[in-house]
Amino acid sequence: MLDNSGANADPNLARDSSKDKNIPVYGSFARAKAQLAALEPIDYFFARELCQGLGFEPQLFHLLLALSESLRNGHTCLPLESIAGQCFGFASDDEGLVSHHGFIFAEQESLHQLLSALALAPDQDQAIVYYRQKLYFRRYFTFEGELAGFIRSKSAGAFAAFEPDEIKACLDTLFPASANEEGAGEIDWQHIAVANAVNKSFSVIAGGPGTGKTYTVTKLLAALIMLEQARSPQKPLTIALVAPTGKAAQRLSESIAKAVKGFRGLIPEKVLAAIPEQALTVHRLLGVIPNQVNFRHHRDNLLQADLVLIDEVSMVDLALMTRVFRALPQHSKVILLGDADQLPSVAAGSVLNDVAPRPHPGFSPKNLAYLEQVTGCRQLPKAKGGKGAADHISYLVKSRRFDGQGGIGRLAAAVIAGQSSESWQLLTRAQEEGDEQLSLLPGELSAWLPRLVEQYYLGLFHCDQVGEAFSLLGRFRILCAMRKGEYGVENINQLIKQYLADKGLANASGRLYHGMPVMISENDYRLGLYNGDIGMIWRNDKGHLMAVFEDAELGFKWLMPSRLPQFETVYAMTIHKTQGSEFDHVAMLLPGQTDNKLLSRELLYTGITRAKSRLSIASKANVWSHGVEGRVKRFSGLNLELSE
Ligand SMILES: Nc1ncnc2c1ncn2[C@@H]1O[C@H](COP(=O)(O)OP(=O)(O)OP(=O)(O)O)[C@@H](O)[C@H]1O
């Protein structure tokens, strides 16, 4: 329980604000900061600016501070129920000594009356909107409403309206009964997902790592191409494959190419030849204009695409997703792929979670009849009472990568189910039993870090070719929960550099060296380098140190290091930054203390599922439990809008 006894103790607050509505609450940022923990200047100046027009009522002023803080934390709105009656900005230290007294919000009804009396309805011309007991920045209110509208209108229309008989014949080719590996009575969700998505203009296929999302979607593309080729052979489908980051786009290209290769013999060559294998980033699809927030493609300059497939959708924020939909031609089909258990996007929104509620709410009677007709499956979930159906969603549940017996898959499942002691036991038992996939790293950093550095990073200095160095670097990564602190990215990178410098290989004082892995930390649209792109400092034939990046078209892109945007060393990186990437072996480090707001089940799950075959974890038992029990909660109005 929070100790709210000292809240509102600042006498200046009451004196400033209770009588004269034109006098700013607190009077200065410094005074506000002394009372409210985690306050940022942007929150304070935003609230002050808006209150100039609305009046300096303390409850309103603090609602605006809380709204600004919510946006910084990735929420698209501030539901009154999340703060009513709560103490905002209260903090105390480990001994219980109050450092920030905070501010107590009134009960929900009184906040509701206060906001309702102001002209903040959606049709008013205000920078903020009050709607259905939620406070919004107008920008995000507009994005949410627009995106929900786009999705609703796409969900209402069928894509190309193929006949069920045509679809069934096509599915029978793609999913021959002889190849069905599912046990008797088990639903083949990959088959259902293709059947479910093939006749709709908007669909979501979600599932954990290795559940066959790319494999399934490649069959879906094949199905659509087969159906279209039969109907209008002269008019090929224009398909765009996209992902939020360069790395994720590269992985999507590789997985689609691998799936296409595996389907030779099952699917006709002329169909396979029409499946594109080159994915782009979402930014590239929309067309970045340097130094502008707007893209080349928008509602007045639509994309030329019949079908847009977006992978790793958990990373796409609300604003970007809305911009994609704005640029889509009306007839186009959208397929979203992703893992809804992963961390949400860095910027505001939780689009995948909002459009893919779990457990599956069930299908409508009409969709059930269709799915039964084209797949023969009769055990599919039915929406309760015929309401709230989610016909656009298919979940893949069976991991082909983790067979359920391996440590990584079991750990990921236990973490996402919130089983803190069971998951910790899996880790300790794996250690005792010498599990090939899982291990717990012992004690101090010095007990294990040098061994991993020698195993994976020393080799970077012995590679003859830069391509070799990239493949070695892709095999292993140290993932940290945070940037700062003993177990943070900055310290670990520095320790590794120092270790390598002591061996005469690296330079620990900030200078570049041959074999240094780097990560870009800001977008540079002119150079085509994006936040999160990973490169290598490499000496060229002439003896000059260059920065090298993998490039889909050129193979490698060589740049003068002086041209690079901001970058950092990347022996270790944050779990957030590794979304969309995978490594053979991952070492995940959790902080030494439990008082870390970043720790959550979603963070641990995202880190665990970056490992393909080995996962080593450095954590204390209490920090681990704290993480598994923590949740990332994003407030948003999109889910409500969609279920209307
Ligand atoms: N029905 C299937 N039969 C045989 N192999 C399959 C099947 N489904 C998927 N696979 C294989 O399982 C592996 C994982 O599949 P895929 O890459 O499609 O999964 P994903 O969900 O996209 O994974 P990621 O976590 O990388 O996003 C691939 O090697 C794929 O060929």
The ligand as an SDF file (V2000), in Angstrom:
LIG
                    3D

 31 33  0  0  0  0  0  0  0  0999 V2000
    3.6100  -27.4600  -40.7450 N   0  0  0  0  0  0  0  0  0  0  0  0
    4.9160  -27.5030  -40.7450 C   0  0  0  0  0  0  0  0  0  0  0  0
    5.5480  -28.6160  -41.1550 N   0  0  0  0  0  0  0  0  0  0  0  0
    6.8920  -28.6770  -41.1560 C   0  0  0  0  0  0  0  0  0  0  0  0
    7.7120  -27.6830  -40.7710 N   0  0  0  0  0  0  0  0  0  0  0  0
    7.1320  -26.5390  -40.3380 C   0  0  0  0  0  0  0  0  0  0  0  0
    5.7240  -26.3920  -40.3040 C   0  0  0  0  0  0  0  0  0  0  0  0
    5.4420  -25.1560  -39.8190 N   0  0  0  0  0  0  0  0  0  0  0  0
    6.6270  -24.5500  -39.5910 C   0  0  0  0  0  0  0  0  0  0  0  0
    7.6450  -25.3960  -39.8970 N   0  0  0  0  0  0  0  0  0  0  0  0
    9.0830  -25.1070  -39.7430 C   0  0  0  0  0  0  0  0  0  0  0  0
    9.2910  -24.5800  -38.4430 O   0  0  0  0  0  0  0  0  0  0  0  0
   10.2680  -23.5520  -38.4490 C   0  0  0  0  0  0  0  0  0  0  0  0
    9.6650  -22.2510  -37.8870 C   0  0  0  0  0  0  0  0  0  0  0  0
    8.6870  -21.7890  -38.7960 O   0  0  0  0  0  0  0  0  0  0  0  0
    8.5310  -20.2330  -39.1130 P   0  0  0  0  0  0  0  0  0  0  0  0
    9.8550  -19.6220  -39.3820 O   0  0  0  0  0  0  0  0  0  0  0  0
    7.4770  -20.1040  -40.1340 O   0  0  0  0  0  0  0  0  0  0  0  0
    7.9860  -19.7650  -37.6940 O   0  0  0  0  0  0  0  0  0  0  0  0
    7.6970  -18.2860  -37.1870 P   0  0  0  0  0  0  0  0  0  0  0  0
    6.5160  -18.3650  -36.3020 O   0  0  0  0  0  0  0  0  0  0  0  0
    7.6310  -17.3700  -38.3600 O   0  0  0  0  0  0  0  0  0  0  0  0
    8.9870  -18.0360  -36.3430 O   0  0  0  0  0  0  0  0  0  0  0  0
    9.6430  -16.6820  -35.7880 P   0  0  0  0  0  0  0  0  0  0  0  0
    9.6760  -16.8570  -34.3360 O   0  0  0  0  0  0  0  0  0  0  0  0
   10.9910  -16.7410  -36.4150 O   0  0  0  0  0  0  0  0  0  0  0  0
    8.8270  -15.5320  -36.2400 O   0  0  0  0  0  0  0  0  0  0  0  0
   10.7120  -23.4000  -39.8800 C   0  0  0  0  0  0  0  0  0  0  0  0
   11.8730  -24.1410  -40.0520 O   0  0  0  0  0  0  0  0  0  0  0  0
    9.5790  -24.0280  -40.6900 C   0  0  0  0  0  0  0  0  0  0  0  0
   10.0280  -24.5490  -41.9080 O   0  0  0  0  0  0  0  0  0  0  0  0
  1  2  1  0
  2  3  1  0
  2  7  2  0
  3  4  2  0
  4  5  1  0
  5  6  2  0
  6  7  1  0
  6 10  1  0
  7  8  1  0
  8  9  2  0
  9 10  1  0
 10 11  1  0
 11 12  1  0
 11 30  1  0
 12 13  1  0
 13 14  1  0
 13 28  1  0
 14 15  1  0
 15 16  1  0
 16 17  2  0
 16 18  1  0
 16 19  1  0
 19 20  1  0
 20 21  2  0
 20 22  1  0
 20 23  1  0
 23 24  1  0
 24 25  2  0
 24 26  1  0
 24 27  1  0
 28 29  1  0
 28 30  1  0
 30 31  1  0
M  END
$$$$
